[in-house]
Amino acid sequence: MFKGLNQPKSPGVKVLLSLACLTIIIGGLRAAAEFLVPITLGVFLAMLSLPLTTWLKQHRVPGALAVLFTVMIDVLIVGGIIYISSLSMPRFMEAVPGYVSQLQIKLGDVAAWMETETKLEGAVEAFDNLFDWQAMVELVKQTEVIQRVTSLFSKTFFVLVIMIFLLTESGRFPEKVKEIFEANGPDFDRFRSASRDIQKYLGIKTLISVVTGTLAGVLTWAFGLEFFLLWGMVAFIFNYIPVIGSILAAIPAVFVALVQHDSILTSVGVMIGYLLINMVLGNFVEPLLLGRRFGLSTVVVILSVLFWGWVWGPIGMFLSVPLTMVVKVMLDNSDDFKWLSVAMGKGLTPPHESIAESEARALEGAENEFTGV
C-alpha cells in the first residue's frame, strides 16, 4: 500500500513540497513571534556581549563577575535608551499637533504665492485637500512601531535573563559542540564560523550606530532643533536597519527643521548633514571594517529587511542581516538548496578557494578581530 512512497519524486513535486514546508515554517515564526522574538534578541545580545565577557576572563576576572559586569553595562545602555525615550517621546508626541499645524500654514503660504504669482486658481484649496491633517496626527500618535517597541521594553527582563544564562554557559560551548559531533551529531563547524561572523557584524554595526547617533545628535543640536537627544537616539537605533534605516531616521528631524524654522535652508542643511553622515559611515567606513566576508547581495539585504519586518515587526528589521546570515549557512549545508546560498551572496569568494579554506580564513580573521576585546 505504501509502495509509491519510496519512488523518487519529480522536481515539480519537490518544489511544491519545499514551498509547503516553507509556508508552514513562516506561519510558525509569525504565530510564535511573542515567544521567539525575546529569545532571539537575547541570543544576539549575548553574542554581541560575549567579546567583553571573554576579555574580562582573559584578564583574570572570575567568570561570574565577568558576566555580572557585562550585564551591568548592557543594563546601563538599555536603561539609558529607555530613559531618553521616556523623557523625549511624550514631549514630542505633545508637540506633533503644533508641528502639523505649522506645516499646514507653510504649505498654505506656498499655495497662496502660487495663486498670486502664477494665476493658478484653486491652489490653496488643493493643498488643504491634499492631506487629512487630523489623520496624520492620529497616525503618529498611534503608530504600531512605537507600540511594539514599547512592548518590547516591557520584556527587557526576560531578554536579559536569557543573555545571562547564555553568557554563563558560553565557556562550555566548544566542549558541547565536540561532544555532539562525537555522538554522531551534526558538524557545527560552519555554524561556529557563522556565529563569529555575526558577532563581528553586530560589534561593528553597534560601533557605527553609536558614531551615527552621536553625529546626528550634534548635527540637530547645531541647527537648533528641539529634541536633539531623541534624534540622536533614533539615528542610533535605526542604523541597525540596513539600507532604509538611516533614511527613516532622517525624516522626522528634517520635518521638525522644516516647521521649526522660517528658512527652508535649515531643513536642507539638516538633510545634507544626514546624507554626509550616512554616505561616509555607511558607504565607506562600515564596508571597510566589515570586509568582503559579509557577502549578501544588496537585493537580498533589502528583501530580508522587508521579510523579517513582516514576520517579526521592527525587531525583525533590526536583526534582518544576522538572521539572513543564519539562513544562508543552513542553505549552504544543504545539498538540495546550496545553490540558493550561492545566489544570496555577492560571489566574492576567491576563485579556486575551497569552502573549507574560505571558512578557515574567515575563522582566523574573526578570531584576530576580537582578540583582547
C-alpha positions, 0 to 999 in steps of 0.5 A, spaced: 500 500 500 505 504 501 509 502 495 509 509 491 512 512 497 519 510 496 519 512 488 523 518 487 519 524 486 519 529 480 522 536 481 515 539 480 513 535 486 519 537 490 518 544 489 511 544 491 513 540 497 519 545 499 514 551 498 509 547 503 514 546 508 516 553 507 509 556 508 508 552 514 515 554 517 513 562 516 506 561 519 510 558 525 515 564 526 509 569 525 504 565 530 510 564 535 513 571 534 511 573 542 515 567 544 521 567 539 522 574 538 525 575 546 529 569 545 532 571 539 534 578 541 537 575 547 541 570 543 544 576 539 545 580 545 549 575 548 553 574 542 554 581 541 556 581 549 560 575 549 567 579 546 567 583 553 565 577 557 571 573 554 576 579 555 574 580 562 576 572 563 582 573 559 584 578 564 583 574 570 576 576 572 572 570 575 567 568 570 561 570 574 563 577 575 565 577 568 558 576 566 555 580 572 559 586 569 557 585 562 550 585 564 551 591 568 553 595 562 548 592 557 543 594 563 546 601 563 545 602 555 538 599 555 536 603 561 539 609 558 535 608 551 529 607 555 530 613 559 531 618 553 525 615 550 521 616 556 523 623 557 523 625 549 517 621 546 511 624 550 514 631 549 514 630 542 508 626 541 505 633 545 508 637 540 506 633 533 499 637 533 503 644 533 508 641 528 502 639 523 499 645 524 505 649 522 506 645 516 499 646 514 500 654 514 507 653 510 504 649 505 498 654 505 503 660 504 506 656 498 499 655 495 497 662 496 504 665 492 502 660 487 495 663 486 498 670 486 504 669 482 502 664 477 494 665 476 493 658 478 486 658 481 484 653 486 491 652 489 490 653 496 484 649 496 488 643 493 493 643 498 488 643 504 485 637 500 491 634 499 492 631 506 487 629 512 491 633 517 487 630 523 489 623 520 496 624 520 496 626 527 492 620 529 497 616 525 503 618 529 500 618 535 498 611 534 503 608 530 504 600 531 512 601 531 512 605 537 507 600 540 511 594 539 517 597 541 514 599 547 512 592 548 518 590 547 521 594 553 516 591 557 520 584 556 527 587 557 527 582 563 526 576 560 531 578 554 536 579 559 535 573 563 536 569 557 543 573 555 545 571 562 544 564 562 547 564 555 553 568 557 554 563 563 554 557 559 558 560 553 565 557 556 562 550 555 560 551 548 566 548 544 566 542 549 558 541 547 559 542 540 565 536 540 561 532 544 555 532 539 559 531 533 562 525 537 555 522 538 554 522 531 551 529 531 551 534 526 558 538 524 557 545 527 563 547 524 560 552 519 555 554 524 561 556 529 564 560 523 557 563 522 556 565 529 563 569 529 561 572 523 555 575 526 558 577 532 563 581 528 557 584 524 553 586 530 560 589 534 561 593 528 554 595 526 553 597 534 560 601 533 557 605 527 550 606 530 553 609 536 558 614 531 551 615 527 547 617 533 552 621 536 553 625 529 546 626 528 545 628 535 550 634 534 548 635 527 540 637 530 543 640 536 547 645 531 541 647 527 537 648 533 532 643 533 528 641 539 529 634 541 536 633 539 537 627 544 531 623 541 534 624 534 540 622 536 537 616 539 533 614 533 539 615 528 542 610 533 537 605 533 535 605 526 542 604 523 541 597 525 536 597 519 540 596 513 539 600 507 532 604 509 534 605 516 538 611 516 533 614 511 527 613 516 531 616 521 532 622 517 525 624 516 522 626 522 528 631 524 528 634 517 520 635 518 521 638 525 527 643 521 522 644 516 516 647 521 521 649 526 524 654 522 522 660 517 528 658 512 527 652 508 535 652 508 535 649 515 531 643 513 536 642 507 542 643 511 539 638 516 538 633 510 545 634 507 548 633 514 544 626 514 546 624 507 554 626 509 553 622 515 550 616 512 554 616 505 561 616 509 559 611 515 555 607 511 558 607 504 565 607 506 567 606 513 562 600 515 564 596 508 571 597 510 571 594 517 566 589 515 570 586 509 568 582 503 566 576 508 559 579 509 557 577 502 549 578 501 547 581 495 544 588 496 537 585 493 537 580 498 539 585 504 533 589 502 528 583 501 530 580 508 529 587 511 522 587 508 521 579 510 523 579 517 519 586 518 513 582 516 514 576 520 517 579 526 515 587 526 521 592 527 525 587 531 525 583 525 528 589 521 533 590 526 536 583 526 534 582 518 542 581 516 544 576 522 538 572 521 539 572 513 546 570 515 543 564 519 539 562 513 544 562 508 549 557 512 543 552 513 542 553 505 549 552 504 549 545 508 544 543 504 545 539 498 538 540 495 538 548 496 546 550 496 545 553 490 540 558 493 546 560 498 550 561 492 545 566 489 544 570 496 551 572 496 555 577 492 560 571 489 566 574 492 569 568 494 576 567 491 576 563 485 579 556 486 578 557 494 575 551 497 569 552 502 573 549 507 579 554 506 574 560 505 571 558 512 578 557 515 580 564 513 574 567 515 575 563 522 582 566 523 580 573 521 574 573 526 578 570 531 584 576 530 578 581 530 576 580 537 582 578 540 583 582 547 576 585 546 
